[in-house]
Amino acid sequence: MKDLKASTIIAWVALFIAVGGTATAASGLINGSKIKPGTVTAKQIKNKTITTGKLSPATVASLKGAQGPVGPAGATGPAGANGQAGTTGATGATGSAGIVDPEYTEILNYALPQDEYPVPLSLDVVSGTYMITAKANVISQKATGLSTVECSIWTDETGAVDRAMADLAFNQAGNLSLIAVAPVEGLIELRCHADTGSGAASDLKLSAVPVQG
């Protein structure tokens, strides 16, 4: 091995001392276990370096001040624009008209003269539409041959809305029944007669029941 120069040997020794000294310094760094409790105070902490992220939630909560008084009410704002008009509701159903009471009349016996149209029964009613019914037991008093005995329902003296008839021999009886639905201004009549010879009727009945339109 060649002889080393003195300057080279000195350089190596200096490098060894430097490397060894750095390792020794590194092993001597201060950590939390080497700090004695109570020795680090606010004086040793740099200003404005601790954030809330480094503090416990309880500590952060304790830093909040008490709630201040309620401030004065603000000025009333301007009125809002009128809303759009709603749609019109559906029209309700029309109520039903009042119910008119049925009308009724009867007579036990009535003589039927020949070729005349007497009115044994009649009803005065409120204007409207009615179901009209009538009945009569009739008998012929013509001595010979047949006699036609007829009854009819008339309204407002304008005409018959129903009629019934029977061809009967002397003292022969028949039953006549009539029914009609018709508008009436105010008068309903039961008219009966015998066309040839006289006759008689018994148990004559006339009724009118209002019909809803």
Short mmCIF file of the C-alpha atoms (twelve columns), coordinates in Angstrom:
data_MODEL
# 
_entry.id   MODEL 
# 
loop_
_atom_site.group_PDB 
_atom_site.id 
_atom_site.type_symbol 
_atom_site.label_atom_id 
_atom_site.label_alt_id 
_atom_site.label_comp_id 
_atom_site.label_asym_id 
_atom_site.label_seq_id 
_atom_site.Cartn_x 
_atom_site.Cartn_y 
_atom_site.Cartn_z 
_atom_site.pdbx_PDB_model_num 
ATOM 1   C CA . MET A 1   0.000    0.000  0.000   1 
ATOM 2   C CA . LYS A 2   1.284    3.407  -0.907  1 
ATOM 3   C CA . ASP A 3   1.946    5.826  1.819   1 
ATOM 4   C CA . LEU A 4   -1.021   8.044  2.556   1 
ATOM 5   C CA . LYS A 5   -0.504   11.675 2.662   1 
ATOM 6   C CA . ALA A 6   -1.080   13.423 5.952   1 
ATOM 7   C CA . SER A 7   -3.714   15.650 4.406   1 
ATOM 8   C CA . THR A 8   -5.767   12.641 3.283   1 
ATOM 9   C CA . ILE A 9   -5.659   11.020 6.690   1 
ATOM 10  C CA . ILE A 10  -6.804   14.249 8.318   1 
ATOM 11  C CA . ALA A 11  -9.734   14.496 5.860   1 
ATOM 12  C CA . TRP A 12  -10.907  10.958 6.692   1 
ATOM 13  C CA . VAL A 13  -10.741  11.595 10.395  1 
ATOM 14  C CA . ALA A 14  -12.753  14.780 10.007  1 
ATOM 15  C CA . LEU A 15  -15.434  12.930 7.942   1 
ATOM 16  C CA . PHE A 16  -15.680  10.151 10.564  1 
ATOM 17  C CA . ILE A 17  -16.110  12.668 13.357  1 
ATOM 18  C CA . ALA A 18  -18.788  14.548 11.364  1 
ATOM 19  C CA . VAL A 19  -20.803  11.403 10.543  1 
ATOM 20  C CA . GLY A 20  -20.582  10.033 14.039  1 
ATOM 21  C CA . GLY A 21  -21.508  13.367 15.570  1 
ATOM 22  C CA . THR A 22  -24.651  13.679 13.385  1 
ATOM 23  C CA . ALA A 23  -25.845  10.195 14.378  1 
ATOM 24  C CA . THR A 24  -25.290  11.001 18.002  1 
ATOM 25  C CA . ALA A 25  -27.221  14.261 17.657  1 
ATOM 26  C CA . ALA A 26  -30.076  12.503 15.865  1 
ATOM 27  C CA . SER A 27  -30.393  9.936  18.620  1 
ATOM 28  C CA . GLY A 28  -30.670  12.761 21.116  1 
ATOM 29  C CA . LEU A 29  -33.844  14.452 19.596  1 
ATOM 30  C CA . ILE A 30  -36.543  15.460 22.177  1 
ATOM 31  C CA . ASN A 31  -39.908  13.622 22.023  1 
ATOM 32  C CA . GLY A 32  -43.081  13.670 24.152  1 
ATOM 33  C CA . SER A 33  -41.788  11.106 26.640  1 
ATOM 34  C CA . LYS A 34  -38.786  13.341 27.457  1 
ATOM 35  C CA . ILE A 35  -40.931  16.472 28.234  1 
ATOM 36  C CA . LYS A 36  -41.782  16.856 31.894  1 
ATOM 37  C CA . PRO A 37  -45.497  17.666 32.486  1 
ATOM 38  C CA . GLY A 38  -46.126  21.329 33.228  1 
ATOM 39  C CA . THR A 39  -42.821  22.531 31.810  1 
ATOM 40  C CA . VAL A 40  -44.248  23.718 28.433  1 
ATOM 41  C CA . THR A 41  -46.351  26.859 28.963  1 
ATOM 42  C CA . ALA A 42  -48.089  29.384 26.702  1 
ATOM 43  C CA . LYS A 43  -44.861  31.344 26.655  1 
ATOM 44  C CA . GLN A 44  -43.098  28.518 24.772  1 
ATOM 45  C CA . ILE A 45  -46.000  28.219 22.150  1 
ATOM 46  C CA . LYS A 46  -45.745  30.414 19.104  1 
ATOM 47  C CA . ASN A 47  -48.648  32.811 18.664  1 
ATOM 48  C CA . LYS A 48  -51.395  31.833 16.192  1 
ATOM 49  C CA . THR A 49  -50.081  28.296 15.739  1 
ATOM 50  C CA . ILE A 50  -52.762  26.186 17.533  1 
ATOM 51  C CA . THR A 51  -56.001  25.600 15.541  1 
ATOM 52  C CA . THR A 52  -59.344  24.161 16.690  1 
ATOM 53  C CA . GLY A 53  -58.439  20.919 14.957  1 
ATOM 54  C CA . LYS A 54  -55.778  20.410 17.680  1 
ATOM 55  C CA . LEU A 55  -58.313  20.952 20.499  1 
ATOM 56  C CA . SER A 56  -60.938  18.618 21.981  1 
ATOM 57  C CA . PRO A 57  -64.619  19.221 21.073  1 
ATOM 58  C CA . ALA A 58  -65.348  20.148 24.703  1 
ATOM 59  C CA . THR A 59  -62.650  22.793 24.632  1 
ATOM 60  C CA . VAL A 60  -63.916  24.203 21.325  1 
ATOM 61  C CA . ALA A 61  -67.459  24.350 22.753  1 
ATOM 62  C CA . SER A 62  -66.243  26.203 25.844  1 
ATOM 63  C CA . LEU A 63  -64.752  28.914 23.653  1 
ATOM 64  C CA . LYS A 64  -68.225  29.985 22.389  1 
ATOM 65  C CA . GLY A 65  -69.672  33.045 24.080  1 
ATOM 66  C CA . ALA A 66  -73.211  33.373 25.467  1 
ATOM 67  C CA . GLN A 67  -76.058  34.083 23.027  1 
ATOM 68  C CA . GLY A 68  -76.635  37.780 22.566  1 
ATOM 69  C CA . PRO A 69  -80.028  39.526 22.873  1 
ATOM 70  C CA . VAL A 70  -82.559  39.336 20.032  1 
ATOM 71  C CA . GLY A 71  -82.078  42.122 17.549  1 
ATOM 72  C CA . PRO A 72  -84.889  44.540 16.609  1 
ATOM 73  C CA . ALA A 73  -87.490  43.367 14.067  1 
ATOM 74  C CA . GLY A 74  -86.774  44.270 10.502  1 
ATOM 75  C CA . ALA A 75  -89.001  46.542 8.449   1 
ATOM 76  C CA . THR A 76  -92.140  44.991 6.902   1 
ATOM 77  C CA . GLY A 77  -91.524  43.848 3.369   1 
ATOM 78  C CA . PRO A 78  -93.729  44.922 0.442   1 
ATOM 79  C CA . ALA A 79  -96.973  43.015 -0.196  1 
ATOM 80  C CA . GLY A 80  -96.680  40.107 -2.622  1 
ATOM 81  C CA . ALA A 81  -98.497  40.032 -5.942  1 
ATOM 82  C CA . ASN A 82  -102.054 38.638 -5.988  1 
ATOM 83  C CA . GLY A 83  -102.251 34.930 -6.752  1 
ATOM 84  C CA . GLN A 84  -103.929 33.618 -9.886  1 
ATOM 85  C CA . ALA A 85  -107.705 33.162 -9.570  1 
ATOM 86  C CA . GLY A 86  -108.826 29.572 -8.973  1 
ATOM 87  C CA . THR A 87  -111.130 27.695 -11.328 1 
ATOM 88  C CA . THR A 88  -114.894 27.898 -10.836 1 
ATOM 89  C CA . GLY A 89  -116.331 24.981 -8.869  1 
ATOM 90  C CA . ALA A 90  -118.872 22.602 -10.358 1 
ATOM 91  C CA . THR A 91  -122.537 23.610 -10.195 1 
ATOM 92  C CA . GLY A 92  -124.487 21.709 -7.574  1 
ATOM 93  C CA . ALA A 93  -127.422 19.511 -8.523  1 
ATOM 94  C CA . THR A 94  -130.849 21.148 -8.655  1 
ATOM 95  C CA . GLY A 95  -133.008 20.207 -5.725  1 
ATOM 96  C CA . SER A 96  -136.174 18.277 -6.351  1 
ATOM 97  C CA . ALA A 97  -139.481 20.066 -6.377  1 
ATOM 98  C CA . GLY A 98  -141.732 19.746 -3.387  1 
ATOM 99  C CA . ILE A 99  -144.056 16.722 -3.369  1 
ATOM 100 C CA . VAL A 100 -147.760 17.498 -3.835  1 
ATOM 101 C CA . ASP A 101 -150.107 15.317 -1.822  1 
ATOM 102 C CA . PRO A 102 -152.372 12.897 -3.736  1 
ATOM 103 C CA . GLU A 103 -155.957 14.004 -4.338  1 
ATOM 104 C CA . TYR A 104 -158.945 11.681 -3.851  1 
ATOM 105 C CA . THR A 105 -162.726 11.756 -3.872  1 
ATOM 106 C CA . GLU A 106 -165.567 9.209  -4.026  1 
ATOM 107 C CA . ILE A 107 -169.340 8.877  -4.007  1 
ATOM 108 C CA . LEU A 108 -171.510 5.869  -3.161  1 
ATOM 109 C CA . ASN A 109 -174.388 6.104  -5.673  1 
ATOM 110 C CA . TYR A 110 -175.201 8.247  -8.687  1 
ATOM 111 C CA . ALA A 111 -178.065 8.158  -11.213 1 
ATOM 112 C CA . LEU A 112 -177.080 8.282  -14.898 1 
ATOM 113 C CA . PRO A 113 -179.605 10.096 -17.054 1 
ATOM 114 C CA . GLN A 114 -179.926 9.256  -20.748 1 
ATOM 115 C CA . ASP A 115 -177.858 11.222 -23.257 1 
ATOM 116 C CA . GLU A 116 -176.384 13.574 -20.690 1 
ATOM 117 C CA . TYR A 117 -172.853 13.845 -19.382 1 
ATOM 118 C CA . PRO A 118 -173.116 14.642 -15.677 1 
ATOM 119 C CA . VAL A 119 -170.015 15.011 -13.508 1 
ATOM 120 C CA . PRO A 120 -170.421 12.849 -10.436 1 
ATOM 121 C CA . LEU A 121 -166.803 13.462 -9.230  1 
ATOM 122 C CA . SER A 122 -164.218 16.239 -9.677  1 
ATOM 123 C CA . LEU A 123 -160.885 17.361 -8.200  1 
ATOM 124 C CA . ASP A 124 -159.269 20.808 -8.031  1 
ATOM 125 C CA . VAL A 125 -155.476 20.305 -8.146  1 
ATOM 126 C CA . VAL A 126 -152.255 22.287 -8.396  1 
ATOM 127 C CA . SER A 127 -150.911 22.600 -11.928 1 
ATOM 128 C CA . GLY A 128 -148.671 19.655 -12.826 1 
ATOM 129 C CA . THR A 129 -148.560 16.168 -14.293 1 
ATOM 130 C CA . TYR A 130 -150.681 13.502 -12.606 1 
ATOM 131 C CA . MET A 131 -151.425 9.815  -12.745 1 
ATOM 132 C CA . ILE A 132 -155.211 9.763  -12.659 1 
ATOM 133 C CA . THR A 133 -157.287 6.678  -11.805 1 
ATOM 134 C CA . ALA A 134 -161.043 6.174  -11.592 1 
ATOM 135 C CA . LYS A 135 -163.492 3.315  -11.182 1 
ATOM 136 C CA . ALA A 136 -167.232 2.800  -11.101 1 
ATOM 137 C CA . ASN A 137 -169.725 -0.049 -10.847 1 
ATOM 138 C CA . VAL A 138 -172.459 0.633  -13.441 1 
ATOM 139 C CA . ILE A 139 -175.811 -0.965 -14.261 1 
ATOM 140 C CA . SER A 140 -178.219 -0.583 -17.183 1 
ATOM 141 C CA . GLN A 141 -181.846 0.301  -16.577 1 
ATOM 142 C CA . LYS A 142 -182.965 0.070  -20.202 1 
ATOM 143 C CA . ALA A 143 -186.005 -2.165 -20.352 1 
ATOM 144 C CA . THR A 144 -185.194 -3.852 -23.680 1 
ATOM 145 C CA . GLY A 145 -182.012 -4.433 -25.636 1 
ATOM 146 C CA . LEU A 146 -178.561 -3.267 -24.636 1 
ATOM 147 C CA . SER A 147 -177.473 0.060  -23.279 1 
ATOM 148 C CA . THR A 148 -173.911 1.394  -23.511 1 
ATOM 149 C CA . VAL A 149 -172.792 2.860  -20.217 1 
ATOM 150 C CA . GLU A 150 -169.621 4.933  -20.397 1 
ATOM 151 C CA . CYS A 151 -167.273 6.786  -17.968 1 
ATOM 152 C CA . SER A 152 -164.363 9.041  -18.948 1 
ATOM 153 C CA . ILE A 153 -161.649 11.126 -17.282 1 
ATOM 154 C CA . TRP A 154 -161.557 14.768 -18.366 1 
ATOM 155 C CA . THR A 155 -158.896 17.400 -17.666 1 
ATOM 156 C CA . ASP A 156 -159.497 21.152 -17.580 1 
ATOM 157 C CA . GLU A 157 -162.835 20.689 -19.436 1 
ATOM 158 C CA . THR A 158 -160.961 20.262 -22.716 1 
ATOM 159 C CA . GLY A 159 -161.346 16.541 -23.464 1 
ATOM 160 C CA . ALA A 160 -161.127 12.970 -22.226 1 
ATOM 161 C CA . VAL A 161 -157.716 11.437 -21.500 1 
ATOM 162 C CA . ASP A 162 -159.182 7.929  -20.918 1 
ATOM 163 C CA . ARG A 163 -162.580 6.244  -21.163 1 
ATOM 164 C CA . ALA A 164 -164.183 2.869  -20.469 1 
ATOM 165 C CA . MET A 165 -167.586 1.480  -21.494 1 
ATOM 166 C CA . ALA A 166 -169.786 -1.595 -21.204 1 
ATOM 167 C CA . ASP A 167 -172.789 -2.824 -23.221 1 
ATOM 168 C CA . LEU A 168 -175.292 -4.007 -20.654 1 
ATOM 169 C CA . ALA A 169 -178.770 -5.580 -20.698 1 
ATOM 170 C CA . PHE A 170 -181.486 -4.530 -18.282 1 
ATOM 171 C CA . ASN A 171 -180.234 -4.694 -14.664 1 
ATOM 172 C CA . GLN A 172 -176.915 -6.097 -15.831 1 
ATOM 173 C CA . ALA A 173 -173.881 -4.690 -13.896 1 
ATOM 174 C CA . GLY A 174 -170.370 -3.940 -15.086 1 
ATOM 175 C CA . ASN A 175 -167.120 -2.634 -13.614 1 
ATOM 176 C CA . LEU A 176 -165.327 0.241  -15.342 1 
ATOM 177 C CA . SER A 177 -161.687 1.127  -14.570 1 
ATOM 178 C CA . LEU A 178 -159.769 4.062  -16.004 1 
ATOM 179 C CA . ILE A 179 -156.178 5.298  -15.767 1 
ATOM 180 C CA . ALA A 180 -154.165 8.062  -17.460 1 
ATOM 181 C CA . VAL A 181 -151.032 10.177 -16.987 1 
ATOM 182 C CA . ALA A 182 -151.647 13.726 -18.171 1 
ATOM 183 C CA . PRO A 183 -150.695 17.362 -17.530 1 
ATOM 184 C CA . VAL A 184 -153.390 19.260 -15.646 1 
ATOM 185 C CA . GLU A 185 -153.843 22.979 -15.182 1 
ATOM 186 C CA . GLY A 186 -156.251 22.623 -12.255 1 
ATOM 187 C CA . LEU A 187 -159.367 20.502 -12.870 1 
ATOM 188 C CA . ILE A 188 -159.946 16.750 -13.154 1 
ATOM 189 C CA . GLU A 189 -163.407 15.267 -13.723 1 
ATOM 190 C CA . LEU A 190 -165.036 11.856 -13.901 1 
ATOM 191 C CA . ARG A 191 -167.981 11.972 -16.332 1 
ATOM 192 C CA . CYS A 192 -170.423 9.051  -16.784 1 
ATOM 193 C CA . HIS A 193 -173.569 8.510  -18.873 1 
ATOM 194 C CA . ALA A 194 -175.845 5.935  -20.467 1 
ATOM 195 C CA . ASP A 195 -176.331 6.452  -24.220 1 
ATOM 196 C CA . THR A 196 -179.787 4.782  -24.544 1 
ATOM 197 C CA . GLY A 197 -182.044 4.484  -21.554 1 
ATOM 198 C CA . SER A 198 -181.137 5.384  -18.047 1 
ATOM 199 C CA . GLY A 199 -178.557 3.761  -15.804 1 
ATOM 200 C CA . ALA A 200 -176.978 3.899  -12.353 1 
ATOM 201 C CA . ALA A 201 -173.472 3.883  -10.879 1 
ATOM 202 C CA . SER A 202 -172.130 2.980  -7.456  1 
ATOM 203 C CA . ASP A 203 -168.784 3.077  -5.631  1 
ATOM 204 C CA . LEU A 204 -167.412 5.805  -7.885  1 
ATOM 205 C CA . LYS A 205 -163.813 6.791  -7.046  1 
ATOM 206 C CA . LEU A 206 -161.422 9.356  -8.509  1 
ATOM 207 C CA . SER A 207 -157.783 9.906  -7.492  1 
ATOM 208 C CA . ALA A 208 -154.849 11.925 -8.804  1 
ATOM 209 C CA . VAL A 209 -151.206 11.334 -7.834  1 
ATOM 210 C CA . PRO A 210 -148.554 13.915 -8.864  1 
ATOM 211 C CA . VAL A 211 -145.792 12.584 -11.110 1 
ATOM 212 C CA . GLN A 212 -142.234 13.962 -10.925 1 
ATOM 213 C CA . GLY A 213 -141.137 15.587 -14.178 1 
# 
